[in-house]
């Protein structure tokens, strides 16, 4: 039986994929000062960027918000208040660390596809990451000369799939699975949240109240709020995480974003299907949802990686 979805997945070349980051994406050299690189990420409002090592002539991986979180935690544990205060300063004299010193290439690897490969190959990379704790968030696209020409994101794939809702509904009709979810309490500090995420090798987790009900999620992307306005990093790191997220959401709301409300809890009933999750992810432009039971307890987390893995299982010769 013919399938418009399968045909599109197999015939759309990565090089011509329109739902991607191109022309404006940020890259770094491995010898770039880490402080300058993190500042560039914040200025560009992107969560990660590929890193190239001139000495070896190879891409090392992606510098991301997880690397920034670990760097901040290192300074905090060392009691280096001066370095924390100058993290977002154009004055880079407070640290000689380079991108090569702080990047964790095992956590966010550089795994490219050719511009002539189909978008299906990129989806396979998103779905078949080395482990659950290592997720491919961006797939680099290179040409015949090895030049990086664009980056394909999970959000881009989600928007691409939006054109095939009628076919996706039956393919993704299974109920989402339950899974143990790592959380932090509303009175826990931002430091505790960052330590939990980095130790668990996850990029986000829900903040829950004393009854275990979700208040709002926090992600490593929210780390950027620790640095701006500058000079407040230590105070923010030691503040209750829910208070910190209120400031983050209010700042987002001022830019047309979202407040801390139940609508942005990023939750979905545990009885929901993979398709229902995909539809909500597409509408909110986010990466994951948390499953709740009838009492509002967190019983699972579902991401684009899970959805793409489920989708691949419905395609010919991939069951």
C-alpha positions in Angstrom: 0.0 0.0 0.0 1.4 3.4 -1.0 2.2 5.9 1.8 2.7 9.6 1.3 4.6 9.7 4.6 7.1 6.9 3.7 7.6 8.4 0.3 8.3 11.9 1.7 10.7 10.4 4.3 12.6 8.5 1.7 12.7 11.1 -1.0 13.3 14.3 0.9 17.1 14.9 1.0 18.6 16.3 4.1 20.3 19.0 2.1 16.9 20.3 0.9 15.1 19.9 4.2 13.4 23.2 4.8 12.6 22.8 8.5 16.2 23.3 9.6 18.7 25.8 10.9 21.0 27.1 8.2 23.0 30.2 7.3 22.6 31.7 10.8 23.8 28.7 12.9 26.6 29.3 15.4 29.9 27.3 15.4 32.9 27.4 17.6 36.6 26.5 17.4 37.8 24.3 20.2 40.4 27.0 21.2 37.7 29.6 21.7 37.5 30.9 25.3 34.7 29.1 27.0 33.3 32.3 28.6 33.2 33.9 25.1 31.5 30.9 23.6 28.8 30.7 26.3 28.2 34.4 25.9 27.7 33.9 22.1 25.2 31.1 22.8 23.2 33.4 25.0 23.4 36.3 22.5 22.2 34.0 19.6 19.5 32.5 21.9 20.5 28.9 20.9 21.0 26.0 23.2 24.0 24.3 21.4 26.5 24.8 18.7 29.0 22.5 16.9 32.7 22.7 17.8 35.5 22.3 15.3 39.1 21.3 16.3 41.5 22.8 13.8 44.4 20.7 15.1 42.7 17.4 14.2 40.5 18.7 11.4 37.5 17.2 13.1 34.2 18.2 14.7 34.3 17.4 18.4 30.6 17.6 19.3 28.2 20.3 20.4 28.8 22.8 23.2 25.5 23.1 25.0 23.6 24.3 28.0 24.6 21.1 29.8 28.3 22.2 29.5 27.4 25.6 30.8 25.5 24.1 33.8 28.5 21.9 34.7 30.8 24.9 34.4 28.6 27.0 36.7 28.4 24.1 39.2 32.2 23.8 39.2 32.6 27.5 40.0 29.9 27.3 42.7 31.5 24.3 44.4 34.9 26.0 44.3 33.4 29.1 45.9 34.6 31.2 43.0 32.2 34.1 43.4 34.3 36.5 41.2 34.2 34.1 38.3 30.4 33.6 38.8 29.9 37.3 38.8 31.7 37.7 35.5 30.3 34.8 33.6 28.5 37.0 31.2 31.0 39.8 31.1 32.9 40.7 27.9 36.0 40.8 30.1 37.4 37.3 29.7 40.4 37.7 31.9 38.8 35.8 34.8 39.1 32.4 33.0 41.5 30.9 30.5 39.4 27.8 30.0 38.7 27.0 26.3 35.7 25.2 24.7 37.8 22.1 24.5 38.2 22.2 28.3 34.5 22.3 29.0 32.7 20.4 26.2 31.4 16.9 27.0 31.4 15.5 23.5 30.0 12.1 24.7 26.8 13.7 25.9 26.0 15.7 22.7 28.0 14.1 19.9 28.6 15.3 16.3 27.0 12.6 14.1 26.4 14.0 10.6 24.5 12.9 7.6 25.3 13.8 4.0 23.2 16.4 2.2 22.2 13.6 -0.3 21.0 11.3 2.5 17.2 11.1 3.1 15.6 12.9 6.1 14.8 9.3 7.2 18.4 8.8 8.1 18.4 11.9 10.3 15.2 10.6 12.0 17.0 7.3 12.7 19.8 9.1 14.4 17.4 11.0 16.6 15.6 7.8 17.6 18.6 5.5 18.0 20.9 7.6 20.2 23.6 5.5 22.0 21.6 5.5 25.2 18.6 7.1 26.9 21.0 9.5 28.6 22.6 10.5 25.3 20.1 12.1 22.9 20.9 13.6 19.5 19.2 17.0 19.5 20.7 18.3 16.3 21.8 16.3 13.2 24.5 18.1 11.2 24.3 18.0 7.4 27.6 18.0 5.5 28.2 18.3 1.7 30.7 16.3 -0.4 33.5 18.5 0.7 32.7 17.9 4.4 31.4 21.4 4.9 28.6 21.9 7.4 25.7 23.3 5.5 22.8 23.0 8.0 21.5 21.6 11.2 18.3 19.5 11.5 16.5 19.7 14.8 13.9 17.5 16.5 11.5 20.5 16.4 12.1 20.8 12.6 11.2 17.1 12.2 8.1 17.6 14.3 6.9 20.4 12.0 7.7 18.4 8.9 5.5 15.5 10.2 2.6 17.9 10.8 1.6 17.6 7.1 1.0 13.9 7.6 -1.4 13.9 10.6 -4.0 11.6 9.0 -1.4 8.9 8.4 0.4 9.4 11.6 -2.7 9.0 13.8 -3.1 5.2 13.3 0.7 4.6 13.3 1.1 6.3 16.6 -2.1 5.1 18.3 -0.4 3.1 21.1 -0.6 4.4 24.6 2.5 6.0 26.0 4.5 4.0 28.5 5.0 4.7 32.2 8.5 5.5 33.4 10.2 6.6 36.6 10.6 10.4 36.4 13.4 12.3 38.2 12.0 15.4 40.0 12.9 18.2 42.3 10.8 19.9 45.0 9.6 23.4 45.0 11.8 24.4 47.9 14.9 22.9 46.4 17.5 25.3 45.1 18.5 26.0 41.5 21.8 24.4 42.4 20.0 21.2 43.4 18.1 21.1 40.2 21.2 21.6 38.1 23.1 18.9 40.1 20.2 16.5 39.6 20.0 17.1 35.9 23.7 16.8 35.3 24.1 13.7 37.5 21.1 12.0 35.8 22.3 13.1 32.4 18.9 14.6 31.5 18.1 18.0 30.0 14.9 18.8 32.0 12.8 17.7 34.9 9.5 18.7 36.6 9.3 20.7 39.8 6.7 19.1 42.1 4.9 20.3 45.2 4.7 18.5 48.5 2.0 16.2 47.1 4.1 15.2 44.1 2.0 17.3 41.6 3.8 19.1 38.8 4.2 22.9 39.2 6.3 23.6 36.1 9.3 22.0 34.4 12.9 23.4 34.4 15.4 22.7 31.7 19.0 23.2 31.1 18.0 25.9 28.6 16.8 27.9 31.6 20.4 28.1 32.8 20.9 31.2 30.6 18.7 33.2 33.0 21.3 32.7 35.8 23.7 34.9 33.8 21.4 37.8 32.9 21.2 40.3 34.3 24.9 39.8 35.2 26.2 39.8 38.7 23.2 37.8 40.2 24.4 34.3 39.5 25.1 33.3 43.1 21.8 34.7 44.4 19.9 32.9 41.7 21.7 29.6 42.2 20.8 29.6 45.9 17.1 30.6 45.4 14.2 28.2 45.4 13.8 26.7 42.0 10.1 27.5 41.6 10.9 31.2 42.4 13.6 31.1 39.8 11.3 29.7 37.2 8.7 32.4 38.0 11.3 34.9 36.9 12.2 32.9 33.8 8.6 32.6 32.7 7.7 36.3 33.4 10.7 37.3 31.3 9.5 35.0 28.6 6.0 36.4 28.8 7.4 39.9 28.4 8.9 38.7 25.1 5.7 36.9 24.0 6.5 33.7 25.9 4.7 31.9 28.7 4.1 32.4 32.4 4.2 29.6 35.1 0.7 28.3 34.6 -0.9 24.9 34.5 -1.2 25.3 30.7 2.6 25.2 30.5 3.0 22.3 32.9 3.8 20.3 29.8 1.7 17.4 31.1 -0.6 14.9 29.4 -2.9 12.1 30.7 -1.1 8.7 31.1 -3.8 7.3 28.7 -2.7 9.5 25.9 -1.3 8.1 22.6 2.0 8.8 21.0 0.1 10.8 18.4 -1.6 13.0 21.0 1.8 13.7 22.5 3.2 14.6 19.0 0.3 16.9 18.3 0.9 18.8 21.6 4.7 19.0 21.1 4.1 20.4 17.6 1.7 23.1 18.9 3.8 24.2 21.9 7.2 23.8 20.1 8.7 21.8 23.0 10.6 18.6 23.3 8.9 16.5 26.0 5.7 16.0 28.0 5.1 14.5 31.4 2.4 11.8 31.9 0.1 12.2 34.8 -2.3 9.7 36.3 -5.9 10.6 37.4 -4.7 12.0 40.7 -2.1 14.2 39.0 0.9 12.2 40.0 3.9 12.1 37.5 4.1 8.6 36.0 6.1 9.1 32.9 8.0 11.3 30.5 7.7 11.1 26.7 10.0 12.9 24.2 10.4 13.4 20.4 13.0 10.6 20.6 10.4 8.2 21.9 7.9 9.2 19.3 10.3 8.9 16.4 11.4 5.4 17.7 7.7 4.4 17.7 7.2 5.8 14.2 10.2 3.9 12.8 8.7 0.7 14.1 5.7 1.2 11.8 7.7 1.7 8.6 8.5 -1.1 6.1 11.4 -3.4 7.1 11.9 -1.6 10.4 9.4 -3.4 12.7 
